[in-house]
Amino acid sequence: MTEKTLSGRRAIVTGSTSGIGHGVAVALAAAGADVVLNSFTDTEDDHKQAADLAAQYGVSVTYIKADMSKPEECRALIEKAGGCDILVNNAGIQHVAKIEDFPVEKWNAIIAINMSSAFHTTAAALPGMYDKGWGRIINIASAHGLRASPYKGAYVAAKHGVVGFTKVTALEAAGKGVTANAICPGYVLTPLVEAQIPDQMKTHDMDRETVIREVMLDRQPSKEFATTEEIGGTALFLCTDAAKQITGTTISVDGGWTAL
């Protein structure tokens, strides 16, 4: 059983109804934090997920709808939650295209959701953290925040921006009990990635294990996906006292991708 090291702390995790965000939310709830889940929908399933997580770990879990492409909703999320001790900026989308063919609306949406939302939530959350003298800002960047791939111009630009913004946040927060770090995952086995495997198998005429190893994880030397639980565990570590002097840096969870 996870020790309740975060009892009395409130965590907001953006984009947290599935995938990495959900894995982080579960890890923080298991450690005793009260958690605010978020996405851009507002369904019975969203609120049930919050209720189920609360029941499982005996903490307060609420769901707050906020569209991370809209600055005012990003800031309102923090206000509606009553502030937070831990902010995890995870919301993100992807689109793949050549630069000359990249749809302007897709570029704008990716920059807004993947990068600018972190600015707006952080700006709203920092004053409360400063008042308490304690806070953790964890930005989910990507291996693409440190490396590039063709056809992912907006995503790579946004994730590099997140890494840079994380460093600035850490410098401004230094000495105030608040740290800011970026986790840079490689390929993580999320429901979205899992759904891509059958199509990749058909496209390349390969079995599941071969297409994972030789196509999807071509750039990940371990040839293994990271898991949402591993990303959650990394985020949890950054919230501990052992990590209070870790700030303004990136932690890669990428099976060796960025070592190449």
ZAFIKOL-646812 format. One record per residue (C-alpha): residue number from 0; x, y, z. Coordinates in steps of 0.2 Angstrom, whole numbers, plus 5000, padded with zeros to 4 digits. Layout:
N
NODE   seq     c1     c2     c3
NODE   NUM      X      Y      Z
...
END
This chain:
260
NODE   seq     c1     c2     c3
NODE     0   5000   5000   5000
NODE     1   5006   5017   4995
NODE     2   5011   5028   5010
NODE     3   4999   5043   5012
NODE     4   5013   5056   5010
NODE     5   5002   5069   5002
NODE     6   4988   5069   5014
NODE     7   4981   5087   5015
NODE     8   4988   5092   4998
NODE     9   4977   5096   4983
NODE    10   4982   5091   4965
NODE    11   4975   5097   4949
NODE    12   4979   5086   4934
NODE    13   4974   5093   4917
NODE    14   4968   5080   4904
NODE    15   4966   5067   4917
NODE    16   4952   5056   4912
NODE    17   4963   5044   4902
NODE    18   4981   5040   4898
NODE    19   4996   5048   4906
NODE    20   4985   5061   4916
NODE    21   4974   5047   4923
NODE    22   4990   5037   4928
NODE    23   4997   5053   4937
NODE    24   4980   5056   4946
NODE    25   4979   5038   4952
NODE    26   4997   5039   4959
NODE    27   4993   5055   4968
NODE    28   4977   5049   4975
NODE    29   4985   5033   4981
NODE    30   4997   5044   4991
NODE    31   4983   5053   4999
NODE    32   4981   5069   4989
NODE    33   4964   5076   4985
NODE    34   4963   5077   4966
NODE    35   4954   5087   4953
NODE    36   4952   5078   4937
NODE    37   4949   5088   4921
NODE    38   4945   5086   4903
NODE    39   4935   5096   4890
NODE    40   4919   5086   4892
NODE    41   4906   5086   4906
NODE    42   4898   5069   4906
NODE    43   4891   5057   4919
NODE    44   4906   5045   4916
NODE    45   4918   5060   4920
NODE    46   4910   5062   4937
NODE    47   4908   5044   4940
NODE    48   4927   5042   4937
NODE    49   4930   5055   4950
NODE    50   4918   5046   4962
NODE    51   4926   5029   4959
NODE    52   4944   5036   4962
NODE    53   4938   5044   4978
NODE    54   4930   5028   4985
NODE    55   4945   5018   4980
NODE    56   4958   5029   4989
NODE    57   4948   5037   5003
NODE    58   4952   5055   4996
NODE    59   4942   5069   4989
NODE    60   4941   5068   4970
NODE    61   4931   5080   4959
NODE    62   4929   5083   4941
NODE    63   4930   5100   4933
NODE    64   4927   5104   4915
NODE    65   4939   5116   4907
NODE    66   4944   5118   4888
NODE    67   4963   5119   4889
NODE    68   4962   5129   4872
NODE    69   4954   5143   4881
NODE    70   4965   5154   4892
NODE    71   4950   5160   4903
NODE    72   4945   5142   4906
NODE    73   4962   5137   4911
NODE    74   4963   5150   4924
NODE    75   4945   5147   4930
NODE    76   4950   5128   4933
NODE    77   4962   5134   4946
NODE    78   4950   5146   4954
NODE    79   4935   5133   4954
NODE    80   4946   5121   4962
NODE    81   4951   5133   4976
NODE    82   4969   5133   4971
NODE    83   4981   5118   4972
NODE    84   4997   5112   4980
NODE    85   5002   5101   4965
NODE    86   4999   5106   4947
NODE    87   5001   5093   4933
NODE    88   5000   5101   4916
NODE    89   4996   5086   4905
NODE    90   4983   5090   4892
NODE    91   4989   5088   4874
NODE    92   4984   5084   4857
NODE    93   4994   5079   4841
NODE    94   4993   5081   4822
NODE    95   5006   5075   4809
NODE    96   5009   5084   4793
NODE    97   5022   5092   4783
NODE    98   5026   5110   4787
NODE    99   5019   5117   4771
NODE   100   5003   5107   4773
NODE   101   5001   5109   4791
NODE   102   4983   5116   4794
NODE   103   4984   5133   4803
NODE   104   4970   5128   4815
NODE   105   4979   5112   4820
NODE   106   4995   5122   4823
NODE   107   4985   5135   4834
NODE   108   4976   5122   4844
NODE   109   4992   5112   4848
NODE   110   5001   5127   4853
NODE   111   4986   5132   4864
NODE   112   4983   5116   4872
NODE   113   5000   5108   4874
NODE   114   5010   5124   4878
NODE   115   5000   5140   4882
NODE   116   4988   5131   4894
NODE   117   5003   5127   4905
NODE   118   5006   5146   4906
NODE   119   4989   5150   4911
NODE   120   4986   5137   4924
NODE   121   5003   5140   4932
NODE   122   5000   5159   4932
NODE   123   4984   5156   4942
NODE   124   4991   5143   4954
NODE   125   5008   5151   4959
NODE   126   5001   5165   4970
NODE   127   4993   5152   4981
NODE   128   5008   5141   4982
NODE   129   5019   5156   4987
NODE   130   5007   5160   5001
NODE   131   5009   5142   5008
NODE   132   5027   5141   5005
NODE   133   5025   5124   4996
NODE   134   5021   5119   4978
NODE   135   5025   5107   4965
NODE   136   5022   5111   4946
NODE   137   5025   5096   4935
NODE   138   5024   5098   4916
NODE   139   5021   5083   4906
NODE   140   5032   5087   4891
NODE   141   5039   5073   4879
NODE   142   5055   5066   4872
NODE   143   5050   5078   4858
NODE   144   5053   5092   4870
NODE   145   5072   5087   4869
NODE   146   5072   5079   4851
NODE   147   5063   5082   4835
NODE   148   5054   5071   4822
NODE   149   5048   5076   4805
NODE   150   5030   5081   4802
NODE   151   5027   5085   4820
NODE   152   5031   5103   4819
NODE   153   5018   5110   4831
NODE   154   5020   5096   4844
NODE   155   5039   5098   4844
NODE   156   5038   5117   4845
NODE   157   5025   5116   4859
NODE   158   5035   5103   4870
NODE   159   5051   5112   4868
NODE   160   5042   5127   4874
NODE   161   5035   5118   4889
NODE   162   5053   5113   4894
NODE   163   5059   5131   4892
NODE   164   5044   5138   4902
NODE   165   5047   5125   4916
NODE   166   5065   5132   4918
NODE   167   5059   5150   4919
NODE   168   5045   5144   4932
NODE   169   5059   5136   4942
NODE   170   5070   5151   4942
NODE   171   5056   5163   4947
NODE   172   5050   5151   4961
NODE   173   5067   5147   4968
NODE   174   5068   5150   4987
NODE   175   5049   5150   4989
NODE   176   5046   5132   4992
NODE   177   5040   5129   4975
NODE   178   5048   5117   4962
NODE   179   5045   5116   4943
NODE   180   5050   5101   4933
NODE   181   5046   5093   4916
NODE   182   5043   5074   4914
NODE   183   5048   5069   4896
NODE   184   5040   5052   4891
NODE   185   5045   5042   4876
NODE   186   5031   5031   4869
NODE   187   5019   5026   4883
NODE   188   5006   5012   4882
NODE   189   4990   5023   4883
NODE   190   4973   5018   4876
NODE   191   4976   5029   4861
NODE   192   4993   5021   4857
NODE   193   4985   5003   4860
NODE   194   4971   5007   4848
NODE   195   4985   5011   4834
NODE   196   4993   4994   4835
NODE   197   4980   4984   4825
NODE   198   4981   4997   4811
NODE   199   5000   4997   4811
NODE   200   5000   4978   4811
NODE   201   4990   4978   4795
NODE   202   5000   4992   4787
NODE   203   5016   4983   4789
NODE   204   5010   4965   4788
NODE   205   5018   4961   4805
NODE   206   5013   4953   4821
NODE   207   5009   4963   4836
NODE   208   5026   4961   4845
NODE   209   5036   4964   4829
NODE   210   5027   4980   4824
NODE   211   5029   4986   4842
NODE   212   5047   4983   4842
NODE   213   5052   4988   4825
NODE   214   5040   5001   4820
NODE   215   5032   5010   4835
NODE   216   5047   5008   4847
NODE   217   5060   5010   4833
NODE   218   5068   5025   4842
NODE   219   5066   5018   4860
NODE   220   5081   5008   4863
NODE   221   5073   4998   4877
NODE   222   5060   4991   4865
NODE   223   5047   4993   4879
NODE   224   5033   5005   4881
NODE   225   5034   5016   4897
NODE   226   5017   5014   4907
NODE   227   5006   5026   4914
NODE   228   5010   5019   4931
NODE   229   5028   5023   4928
NODE   230   5024   5041   4924
NODE   231   5013   5042   4939
NODE   232   5027   5036   4950
NODE   233   5039   5048   4943
NODE   234   5027   5063   4946
NODE   235   5024   5056   4964
NODE   236   5043   5056   4967
NODE   237   5044   5074   4962
NODE   238   5031   5078   4976
NODE   239   5042   5071   4989
NODE   240   5054   5079   5001
NODE   241   5068   5069   4992
NODE   242   5065   5079   4977
NODE   243   5064   5097   4985
NODE   244   5080   5102   4977
NODE   245   5076   5095   4960
NODE   246   5069   5110   4950
NODE   247   5071   5117   4933
NODE   248   5075   5101   4925
NODE   249   5068   5087   4914
NODE   250   5066   5069   4919
NODE   251   5066   5057   4904
NODE   252   5056   5041   4905
NODE   253   5059   5036   4887
NODE   254   5068   5019   4887
NODE   255   5085   5028   4882
NODE   256   5078   5038   4867
NODE   257   5086   5054   4872
NODE   258   5103   5045   4876
NODE   259   5105   5041   4857
END
